[in-house]
Amino acid sequence: MKEKMIIVKKANQIKNGSASSMDFSFKNIIFNKKNIKSIVQNAANETFFLHSIKVFDLSFLITNNKRIRKINAEYRNMDKPTDVLSFPSSDSFDGDGDGFFGDIIISISKVKSQAKAFSQSFERELMFLTIHGCLHLLGYDHILETDEKIMREKQRQILNSILGESV
């Protein structure tokens, strides 16, 4: 499987006016890029919107277990595949959150296997991992149990907002 690079540039959100736009750049897409783009776009837009950030830059890399394992080993000294990695930017932001927030890397292999393991759709798992990665870029973590509870609640709120149901 070839890697999929999604670069999000200046995502301007106009939530209540029912317009929301995000520019993506795709390379070497094998599967339904429109569906992937829509899921990632909606999840990232909603996550940043609910944190009052209207303009942001991100990059997404959709890859496989082999590649994410190499990245995980190199940057986290964990020689195993993982579902999502987030690398916050060291760029400074203005008061509106304008700036490059960082990189999110998602293993499409993990999306598929976890969706099956959790008896949920591929789309919902991709949405969840996108939200999870965005929250890390916004400073959330789950190392401590108290922080994990806060992050889980944020994930639940964002999923509920997107899906319109209680999750």
N, C-alpha and C positions, 0 to 999 in steps of 0.2 A: 504494500500500500504506500502510495506517495503521501507526503505531508501536505497539509492544507494550511496555508498562512492567511489569516484574516487580519487586516490592519484597519483599525477603527480610527478615523480622522475627524476631528472637530464635530463630534456628535451633538448637534443642536436639537434640543428637545423643546417642544411646545406642547405640553401634555394636555391641558384643558382645551386647547384649540383643536384637538384631535389630530394634530400633525406631530410626527416624531421622525426624525431622519438621522441616519448614520451611514457614512460612506465606508464601504468594505472593498478590499482588494483581495481577490482570490487567485491562487496559483495551484495548478495541478489538482483540481477538484475531480474526484472520481464519483462520489455519490451525490445525491440531490443537494446542490449547493444553495438553492433557494430556501429549502427547508432549514438547513443548518444556519444560514444567514439570518433567517427570521427568528429562530430560537435564540441565537446568541444576541441578536439585536434587541429583542424584547426583554430578555433577562438583564442585559447590561443597562439598557435605558431605564428600566424600572428600578433597579438597584441604585443607580446614581440619582435618579429623580427623587426617590424617597429619602435621599440624603441631601436634598436641596442643591444638587450639583447639576447645572444645566448644560455645561459645555465641558467636554473631556476628550482626551486622546487615550487610546488603549491599543495594544496589539494582542492578537490571539493566534496561537499556533495549535492547530488540530493535528495530532500525530498518532503514532502507534505505541504499543508498549515497549518495543525495542528502543525507540528514540527517547521516550520520556524516562526510561530506566537510566540511560546514559546521562541525561541532564540531571536527574535526581542524584546519581552517584557523584557527578562532578560538583554540584552546588550544595548538596545536603549530606554528602558522604553516606548515602543510603542506596546500596546497589540492588534496587528492586523497582519494578514499575509502580507508579502511583496514578491516581485518577486525575488530579489537577495540581499544577504548580503555579504559584504567583510570585512575581518579582516586582516589588514596588519600585517606582522611579525615585531617584534622588533629586529630580527637578523640583523647583519651588513652584508653588501655585499662588495665584492671586486670590482675593477674597471669594470669588465665585467658583473656585475650584478649577479654573481654566489652567490647563497644562497637561503634560503627559503623565498619566498615573502609573503606567507600567505594563508588564507583559503577563499574559495568562496562557498556560500551556495545558491542553486537555488531551488525554489519551482516548481516542475513539474506541479502542479495544475495551478499555475499562467502562466506558459509557455503555457499550453493548452488554458486557458481562454483568455489570451492576444492575442495569435495568432488569435483566432476567432474574438475578438473585433477589431483588427487592420486589419482584412482580409488578413492575411499572413500565411505562412506555419509554422507548429510547428518547423521545422528545423531552419528557419530564426529567429524565436523568441528566440530559445535556443542559437543560435549563437550570437544574439544581447546581451542577458543577460550575456553570458560568456565574451564577449568583455567589457561590462559595468563593470562587476566585476573585470576583469583584470586591467582596467584603474584606478579603485579605488585603487588597490594594488600598482599601479605605481604613485599614488599621485594626480590623478585628482579628482575633486569634482564638485558638481553642486548646492551648497548652494547659492552662489551669481550668479546673472544673467550672468555676464561676464564669470565666470568659467563654467557655464552651456553651453554657446555658444561654448566655446573651447572644452568641452567634447563631445558635440553633433557632432561637426565637426570631431573630432578624430574617433568617432564611425562610422560616415559616411564614412570616408576615409578607415577604416579597413574593413568595410562591402563591400565597392566598390572593394577593393583589393582582397578580398576572392571571391566575386560573379562575379567580372569582369563586373560590370554594374554600372551605376550611380544611387545611392540611396539617 
